Amino acid sequence: MGRTSTFLLSAAATVLAGTMPALSAWQPQKPIEFVATAGPGGGTDNLARAVQNIITKHKLTEQPIVVVNKGGGSGAEGYVYGKASSGDPYKVIFGTSNAWQQPLVSKVAFNYTDLTPIAAMAQDEFLLWVKQDAPYKNAGDYLKAAASGEFKMGGAQSKDTDEVLTRMIEKAGKVKLTYIPFKSGAETAVQLAGGHLDSHVNNPSESLGQWRGGTQRPLCVFSPKRLPQGPKVTASEGWSDVPTCIEQGLDIKQYEQPRTVWLPGKVTPDQAAFYVDLMKKVQATPEWKDYIEKTSQVDTFLTGAEFDKFIKEDLEHVKQVAGEQGWLVK
């Protein structure tokens, strides 16, 4: 072979190396399981299924994806399952801040450090919901009524984000609320529609259908400003029409919940990097933008050091509330 041929072959190899993926980059070789750490219909389940649908539609991986619900023990079932799957990159766990909050307040068989953090993909808002025919027109009316006797407040899971917010409402509003936990926000919405509760603090996506169907309505949103303009939910109202709780005299300026994605512990850096990249691709699609708009969430993406910093700061906040309630595990 002449020197010219050798040069051309070397040049071609260089070009191919720049266009083809590195041989060491990990790719899944079998079906992937998305584990939702909540019951069907809740915000965590909705996220897992939205991501599954986007990946499938855009063929972001060649492998099929199945969603399974493991919401027992206030989501601990799913995290323990992830811990037991150490080293398995085919189990992707979808959760919230309960991944690090729950071990703080409950004796569970996992810690968030048993898992590999991939990303926080969105921040979900909370609203105070009542039945459609409830007499309260605003949060002030609600608090006055709650002060006259024990109100039943529903929420997804116990000693989790919904109950933490409930205890904050008690403190800010100087009222006593009986908190009743359910497996998911969807189940909580059904209980309010049936008249078994006086209120709940669901995320927008968890009670979208009930608001549209006229069985319940939001009084206020726990945000420093009203939610962004978007499509109407009912014939006359959308999320941007919901007043902030601060506007209505309930002094809780902001309360949000991150939507998080994890792998089991002891996966390789290449495997974790694949899923970080996959979730970034999901967020770049129009379907993700539509999901964020319809559920009235805040689009975000925290990974690596930023995600770790967020977790540590949130843990300090929750320790304060949990300490006041006597929930801290000793």
URLIN-V213910 format. One record per run of one state. SS is the DSSP state (alpha for helix, beta for strand, coil for the rest). FROM is the first residue (numbers start at 1). LEN is the number of residues. If there is no record, write none. Layout:
BEGIN
ss=SS from=FROM len=LEN
ss=SS from=FROM len=LEN
END
This chain:
BEGIN
ss=coil from=1 len=2
ss=alpha from=3 len=17
ss=coil from=20 len=12
ss=beta from=32 len=5
ss=coil from=37 len=6
ss=alpha from=43 len=16
ss=coil from=59 len=6
ss=beta from=65 len=5
ss=coil from=70 len=6
ss=alpha from=76 len=9
ss=coil from=85 len=6
ss=beta from=91 len=5
ss=coil from=96 len=2
ss=alpha from=98 len=8
ss=coil from=106 len=6
ss=alpha from=112 len=3
ss=beta from=115 len=11
ss=coil from=126 len=1
ss=beta from=127 len=5
ss=coil from=132 len=7
ss=alpha from=139 len=9
ss=coil from=148 len=3
ss=beta from=151 len=6
ss=coil from=157 len=4
ss=alpha from=161 len=13
ss=coil from=174 len=3
ss=beta from=177 len=6
ss=coil from=183 len=2
ss=alpha from=185 len=9
ss=coil from=194 len=5
ss=beta from=199 len=2
ss=coil from=201 len=3
ss=alpha from=204 len=10
ss=coil from=214 len=2
ss=beta from=216 len=6
ss=coil from=222 len=17
ss=alpha from=239 len=3
ss=coil from=242 len=2
ss=beta from=244 len=1
ss=coil from=245 len=11
ss=beta from=256 len=9
ss=coil from=265 len=4
ss=alpha from=269 len=15
ss=coil from=284 len=2
ss=alpha from=286 len=10
ss=coil from=296 len=2
ss=beta from=298 len=5
ss=coil from=303 len=1
ss=alpha from=304 len=22
ss=coil from=326 len=5
END
